[in-house]
């Protein structure tokens, strides 16, 4: 969020607002052999609200008087 949205896209443009969108893909059919499934569980498992709160806090901390960042989690769990 900081590196890509704030320091790159917003810095290189005249835009004052940025939207950080994250797709949440956890599902029961995800292979247990896929390392990303374990990584996702470390972040918050199927508790998308925990992840949503984390990204909202990060967006708030990165926002300033000149820049506004909003974070949205799309829960597209199968």
Biotite code that builds the C-alpha atoms (Angstrom):
import biotite.structure as struc

atoms = struc.array([
    struc.Atom([0.000, 0.000, 0.000], chain_id="A", res_id=1, res_name="UNK", atom_name="CA", element="C"),
    struc.Atom([2.720, 2.460, 0.958], chain_id="A", res_id=2, res_name="UNK", atom_name="CA", element="C"),
    struc.Atom([5.227, 1.507, -1.721], chain_id="A", res_id=3, res_name="UNK", atom_name="CA", element="C"),
    struc.Atom([2.876, 1.074, -4.643], chain_id="A", res_id=4, res_name="UNK", atom_name="CA", element="C"),
    struc.Atom([-0.130, 3.308, -4.008], chain_id="A", res_id=5, res_name="UNK", atom_name="CA", element="C"),
    struc.Atom([1.199, 6.155, -1.870], chain_id="A", res_id=6, res_name="UNK", atom_name="CA", element="C"),
    struc.Atom([4.825, 6.451, -2.946], chain_id="A", res_id=7, res_name="UNK", atom_name="CA", element="C"),
    struc.Atom([4.350, 5.544, -6.591], chain_id="A", res_id=8, res_name="UNK", atom_name="CA", element="C"),
    struc.Atom([0.875, 6.129, -8.017], chain_id="A", res_id=9, res_name="UNK", atom_name="CA", element="C"),
    struc.Atom([-0.193, 9.060, -5.857], chain_id="A", res_id=10, res_name="UNK", atom_name="CA", element="C"),
    struc.Atom([3.253, 10.640, -5.814], chain_id="A", res_id=11, res_name="UNK", atom_name="CA", element="C"),
    struc.Atom([3.640, 10.475, -9.606], chain_id="A", res_id=12, res_name="UNK", atom_name="CA", element="C"),
    struc.Atom([0.185, 11.905, -10.318], chain_id="A", res_id=13, res_name="UNK", atom_name="CA", element="C"),
    struc.Atom([-1.896, 14.878, -9.319], chain_id="A", res_id=14, res_name="UNK", atom_name="CA", element="C"),
    struc.Atom([-4.444, 12.621, -7.589], chain_id="A", res_id=15, res_name="UNK", atom_name="CA", element="C"),
    struc.Atom([-5.036, 13.183, -3.889], chain_id="A", res_id=16, res_name="UNK", atom_name="CA", element="C"),
    struc.Atom([-7.084, 10.014, -3.242], chain_id="A", res_id=17, res_name="UNK", atom_name="CA", element="C"),
    struc.Atom([-6.217, 6.370, -3.707], chain_id="A", res_id=18, res_name="UNK", atom_name="CA", element="C"),
    struc.Atom([-8.186, 3.148, -3.383], chain_id="A", res_id=19, res_name="UNK", atom_name="CA", element="C"),
    struc.Atom([-6.380, -0.020, -2.272], chain_id="A", res_id=20, res_name="UNK", atom_name="CA", element="C"),
    struc.Atom([-8.409, -3.096, -3.219], chain_id="A", res_id=21, res_name="UNK", atom_name="CA", element="C"),
    struc.Atom([-7.593, -6.577, -1.911], chain_id="A", res_id=22, res_name="UNK", atom_name="CA", element="C"),
    struc.Atom([-9.289, -9.772, -3.088], chain_id="A", res_id=23, res_name="UNK", atom_name="CA", element="C"),
    struc.Atom([-9.882, -12.340, -0.324], chain_id="A", res_id=24, res_name="UNK", atom_name="CA", element="C"),
    struc.Atom([-9.817, -15.796, -1.937], chain_id="A", res_id=25, res_name="UNK", atom_name="CA", element="C"),
    struc.Atom([-9.880, -18.292, 0.944], chain_id="A", res_id=26, res_name="UNK", atom_name="CA", element="C"),
    struc.Atom([-12.021, -21.331, 0.268], chain_id="A", res_id=27, res_name="UNK", atom_name="CA", element="C"),
    struc.Atom([-12.381, -24.937, 1.410], chain_id="A", res_id=28, res_name="UNK", atom_name="CA", element="C"),
    struc.Atom([-11.290, -26.206, -2.005], chain_id="A", res_id=29, res_name="UNK", atom_name="CA", element="C"),
    struc.Atom([-7.844, -24.588, -1.827], chain_id="A", res_id=30, res_name="UNK", atom_name="CA", element="C"),
    struc.Atom([-5.203, -27.320, -1.967], chain_id="A", res_id=31, res_name="UNK", atom_name="CA", element="C"),
    struc.Atom([-3.500, -28.045, 1.358], chain_id="A", res_id=32, res_name="UNK", atom_name="CA", element="C"),
    struc.Atom([-0.250, -28.397, -0.632], chain_id="A", res_id=33, res_name="UNK", atom_name="CA", element="C"),
    struc.Atom([-0.357, -24.765, -1.761], chain_id="A", res_id=34, res_name="UNK", atom_name="CA", element="C"),
    struc.Atom([1.880, -22.650, 0.516], chain_id="A", res_id=35, res_name="UNK", atom_name="CA", element="C"),
    struc.Atom([-0.359, -19.611, -0.034], chain_id="A", res_id=36, res_name="UNK", atom_name="CA", element="C"),
    struc.Atom([-3.162, -21.306, 1.881], chain_id="A", res_id=37, res_name="UNK", atom_name="CA", element="C"),
    struc.Atom([-0.961, -21.510, 4.973], chain_id="A", res_id=38, res_name="UNK", atom_name="CA", element="C"),
    struc.Atom([0.225, -17.924, 4.492], chain_id="A", res_id=39, res_name="UNK", atom_name="CA", element="C"),
    struc.Atom([-3.373, -16.713, 4.299], chain_id="A", res_id=40, res_name="UNK", atom_name="CA", element="C"),
    struc.Atom([-4.213, -18.515, 7.535], chain_id="A", res_id=41, res_name="UNK", atom_name="CA", element="C"),
    struc.Atom([-1.314, -16.756, 9.267], chain_id="A", res_id=42, res_name="UNK", atom_name="CA", element="C"),
    struc.Atom([-2.764, -13.420, 8.184], chain_id="A", res_id=43, res_name="UNK", atom_name="CA", element="C"),
    struc.Atom([-6.188, -14.135, 9.563], chain_id="A", res_id=44, res_name="UNK", atom_name="CA", element="C"),
    struc.Atom([-7.542, -17.392, 8.249], chain_id="A", res_id=45, res_name="UNK", atom_name="CA", element="C"),
    struc.Atom([-11.129, -17.103, 7.148], chain_id="A", res_id=46, res_name="UNK", atom_name="CA", element="C"),
    struc.Atom([-11.594, -14.082, 9.397], chain_id="A", res_id=47, res_name="UNK", atom_name="CA", element="C"),
    struc.Atom([-11.804, -11.470, 6.686], chain_id="A", res_id=48, res_name="UNK", atom_name="CA", element="C"),
    struc.Atom([-12.822, -8.835, 9.237], chain_id="A", res_id=49, res_name="UNK", atom_name="CA", element="C"),
    struc.Atom([-9.405, -9.146, 10.941], chain_id="A", res_id=50, res_name="UNK", atom_name="CA", element="C"),
    struc.Atom([-7.684, -8.500, 7.632], chain_id="A", res_id=51, res_name="UNK", atom_name="CA", element="C"),
    struc.Atom([-10.102, -5.687, 6.782], chain_id="A", res_id=52, res_name="UNK", atom_name="CA", element="C"),
    struc.Atom([-9.314, -3.949, 10.078], chain_id="A", res_id=53, res_name="UNK", atom_name="CA", element="C"),
    struc.Atom([-5.573, -4.315, 9.479], chain_id="A", res_id=54, res_name="UNK", atom_name="CA", element="C"),
    struc.Atom([-5.700, -2.731, 6.022], chain_id="A", res_id=55, res_name="UNK", atom_name="CA", element="C"),
    struc.Atom([-8.084, 0.028, 7.146], chain_id="A", res_id=56, res_name="UNK", atom_name="CA", element="C"),
    struc.Atom([-5.670, 0.939, 9.949], chain_id="A", res_id=57, res_name="UNK", atom_name="CA", element="C"),
    struc.Atom([-2.762, 0.977, 7.513], chain_id="A", res_id=58, res_name="UNK", atom_name="CA", element="C"),
    struc.Atom([-4.700, 3.213, 5.106], chain_id="A", res_id=59, res_name="UNK", atom_name="CA", element="C"),
    struc.Atom([-5.566, 5.592, 7.924], chain_id="A", res_id=60, res_name="UNK", atom_name="CA", element="C"),
    struc.Atom([-1.936, 5.747, 9.079], chain_id="A", res_id=61, res_name="UNK", atom_name="CA", element="C"),
    struc.Atom([-0.699, 6.458, 5.544], chain_id="A", res_id=62, res_name="UNK", atom_name="CA", element="C"),
    struc.Atom([-3.308, 9.133, 4.848], chain_id="A", res_id=63, res_name="UNK", atom_name="CA", element="C"),
    struc.Atom([-2.356, 12.736, 5.475], chain_id="A", res_id=64, res_name="UNK", atom_name="CA", element="C"),
    struc.Atom([-3.738, 16.199, 4.981], chain_id="A", res_id=65, res_name="UNK", atom_name="CA", element="C"),
    struc.Atom([-2.731, 16.023, 1.315], chain_id="A", res_id=66, res_name="UNK", atom_name="CA", element="C"),
    struc.Atom([-3.480, 12.362, 0.532], chain_id="A", res_id=67, res_name="UNK", atom_name="CA", element="C"),
    struc.Atom([-6.413, 10.094, 1.352], chain_id="A", res_id=68, res_name="UNK", atom_name="CA", element="C"),
    struc.Atom([-6.139, 6.313, 1.070], chain_id="A", res_id=69, res_name="UNK", atom_name="CA", element="C"),
    struc.Atom([-9.112, 3.998, 1.432], chain_id="A", res_id=70, res_name="UNK", atom_name="CA", element="C"),
    struc.Atom([-8.802, 0.229, 1.693], chain_id="A", res_id=71, res_name="UNK", atom_name="CA", element="C"),
    struc.Atom([-11.474, -2.204, 0.523], chain_id="A", res_id=72, res_name="UNK", atom_name="CA", element="C"),
    struc.Atom([-11.444, -5.983, 0.976], chain_id="A", res_id=73, res_name="UNK", atom_name="CA", element="C"),
    struc.Atom([-13.499, -7.915, -1.559], chain_id="A", res_id=74, res_name="UNK", atom_name="CA", element="C"),
    struc.Atom([-14.578, -11.156, 0.078], chain_id="A", res_id=75, res_name="UNK", atom_name="CA", element="C"),
    struc.Atom([-14.758, -13.503, -2.880], chain_id="A", res_id=76, res_name="UNK", atom_name="CA", element="C"),
    struc.Atom([-14.475, -16.686, -0.850], chain_id="A", res_id=77, res_name="UNK", atom_name="CA", element="C"),
    struc.Atom([-15.854, -19.713, -2.665], chain_id="A", res_id=78, res_name="UNK", atom_name="CA", element="C"),
])
